[in-house]
Amino acid sequence: MDEDLAHDPGWQWSWRTLVVFVPVVGVRAATRTAGDPLQNLRNIFSSFCAAVVVMGVVVLILGDLDPAQADRPGLSVPVVVIGSAVALVLQRLLPRPLDGSGPETLAASYRSRLFLRIALAETCALIGFVSFVAFGPPWVYAIGLVGALVGLRFAAPTRANLRADQDALGLAGSSGSLVASLRSH
């Protein structure tokens, strides 16, 4: 397994990587980039991380949407906390184990699971944003942001997460290399 991780290209940040922090444009740029598929996957992941930060900037800019109307944190906080908790529990329960029957299926099952986990993590931030718009106050978005960051950390294609997935594959009886599969498919 350590030999497999030795072939991990890492995150390879450069000035060109900064474009992934522009939502929508970053995803398009990352998917059109020829190169290492694992690095492209990490760039796409980074653009989703940037999206929750951009949402937070929008909340800061908007501030108090209607100063005449009283904020209702008694309603918004439970909605965000419960919604985020459900999304994070689903993130742990829904994804199936990786399919190590072949390199193509291994890479495809990893990508599917990654994007499902990202979607569930982003749900926390979206619930926070909608609760801010519907009930206020602006700081309620921070609760959803924390849930999103926890979920994104769990979903991230980091070396530690790849090692854990590779170990799980080994326990399931698969000898396939996750990093090699992700880099070639």
C-alpha positions in Angstrom: 0.0 0.0 0.0 2.8 2.5 0.8 4.2 1.9 -2.7 0.8 2.8 -4.1 0.7 6.0 -2.1 4.2 6.8 -3.3 2.6 7.3 -6.8 0.1 9.8 -5.4 0.7 13.1 -7.2 -0.4 15.2 -4.2 -2.4 18.4 -4.5 0.1 20.2 -6.7 -1.1 23.8 -6.1 0.0 26.4 -8.7 -1.3 29.8 -9.9 -3.4 27.9 -12.5 -5.1 26.0 -9.7 -6.6 29.3 -8.5 -9.2 29.2 -11.3 -10.9 26.3 -9.5 -11.9 28.7 -6.7 -14.3 30.4 -9.1 -17.5 28.4 -8.9 -18.8 27.0 -12.2 -15.8 28.3 -14.1 -13.5 26.2 -11.9 -15.4 23.0 -12.4 -15.4 23.5 -16.2 -11.7 24.3 -16.2 -10.9 21.3 -14.0 -12.9 18.9 -16.2 -11.3 20.2 -19.4 -7.7 19.9 -18.1 -5.7 17.2 -19.6 -3.4 15.6 -17.1 -3.5 13.4 -14.1 -7.1 12.3 -13.4 -6.6 12.2 -9.6 -5.2 15.8 -9.7 -8.2 16.9 -11.7 -10.5 15.2 -9.2 -8.8 17.1 -6.4 -9.2 20.4 -8.3 -12.9 19.8 -8.8 -13.2 19.0 -5.1 -11.4 22.3 -4.3 -13.9 24.2 -6.4 -16.8 22.7 -4.3 -14.9 23.8 -1.1 -14.6 27.3 -2.6 -18.4 27.3 -3.3 -19.3 27.1 0.4 -16.8 29.9 1.2 -18.3 32.1 -1.6 -21.8 31.4 -0.2 -20.5 32.7 3.2 -19.2 35.9 1.5 -22.6 36.4 0.0 -24.2 36.1 3.4 -21.8 38.6 4.8 -22.5 41.0 2.0 -26.3 40.7 2.3 -26.2 41.0 6.1 -29.6 41.6 7.7 -32.0 41.2 4.8 -35.0 42.9 6.4 -34.0 45.0 9.5 -37.7 45.7 10.1 -38.5 42.0 10.6 -37.2 40.3 13.7 -34.8 37.4 13.2 -36.0 34.0 14.3 -33.0 32.1 15.4 -35.2 29.9 17.5 -36.5 28.5 14.3 -33.5 28.7 12.0 -30.9 27.1 14.4 -32.8 23.8 14.9 -33.5 23.6 11.2 -29.8 24.0 10.3 -28.6 21.7 13.1 -31.1 18.9 12.4 -30.7 19.2 8.6 -26.9 19.2 8.8 -27.0 16.2 11.2 -29.2 14.2 8.9 -27.0 15.1 5.9 -23.8 14.0 7.7 -25.4 10.8 8.9 -26.6 10.0 5.4 -23.1 10.8 4.1 -21.8 8.0 6.3 -24.6 5.5 5.6 -25.5 5.8 2.0 -22.3 5.2 0.0 -21.7 1.6 -0.9 -18.3 0.0 -0.5 -15.9 0.5 -3.4 -16.1 -2.0 -6.3 -12.6 -3.4 -6.6 -13.5 -5.9 -9.4 -11.4 -4.0 -11.9 -9.5 -0.7 -12.3 -12.3 1.0 -14.3 -15.0 0.0 -11.9 -12.9 0.9 -8.9 -12.3 4.4 -10.2 -15.9 4.9 -11.2 -17.2 3.7 -7.8 -14.8 6.0 -6.0 -15.9 9.0 -8.1 -19.6 8.2 -7.6 -19.1 7.9 -3.9 -17.0 11.1 -3.7 -19.6 13.2 -5.5 -22.4 11.8 -3.3 -20.4 12.7 -0.2 -19.7 16.2 -1.6 -23.4 16.7 -2.4 -24.4 15.7 1.1 -21.8 18.0 2.7 -22.8 20.9 0.5 -26.4 20.3 1.7 -25.4 21.5 5.2 -24.3 24.9 3.7 -27.4 25.2 1.5 -29.7 24.6 4.5 -27.8 27.2 6.4 -28.1 29.7 3.5 -31.8 29.0 3.0 -32.4 29.4 6.8 -30.6 32.7 6.7 -32.7 34.0 3.9 -36.0 32.7 5.3 -35.5 33.3 9.0 -32.2 35.1 9.6 -29.9 35.9 11.3 -26.8 35.9 9.1 -24.7 34.0 11.6 -26.9 30.9 11.2 -25.0 30.2 8.0 -21.9 29.5 10.0 -23.6 26.5 11.6 -24.3 25.1 8.1 -20.8 26.0 7.1 -19.3 24.0 9.9 -21.4 21.0 9.0 -20.3 21.4 5.3 -16.6 21.6 6.3 -16.9 18.5 8.4 -18.5 16.6 5.6 -16.0 17.9 3.0 -13.1 16.8 5.2 -14.6 13.3 5.4 -15.1 13.3 1.6 -11.8 14.8 0.6 -9.5 12.7 -1.7 -6.6 13.1 0.7 -3.7 10.7 1.1 -5.1 9.6 4.5 -8.6 9.0 3.1 -7.2 7.1 0.1 -5.1 5.0 2.5 -8.2 4.1 4.5 -10.1 3.2 1.3 -7.2 1.1 0.1 -7.1 -0.7 3.5 -10.9 -1.4 3.2 -10.4 -2.8 -0.3 -7.7 -5.1 1.0 -10.0 -6.3 3.8 -12.7 -7.0 1.2 -10.3 -9.2 -0.7 -9.4 -6.8 -3.5 -5.9 -6.4 -4.6 -6.6 -3.4 -6.9 -4.7 -0.2 -6.4 -7.0 2.8 -5.8 -4.4 5.4 -6.6 -3.4 3.7 -9.8 -7.0 3.2 -10.8 -7.8 6.9 -10.1 -4.7 8.1 -12.0 -5.4 6.0 -15.1 -9.2 6.1 -15.4 
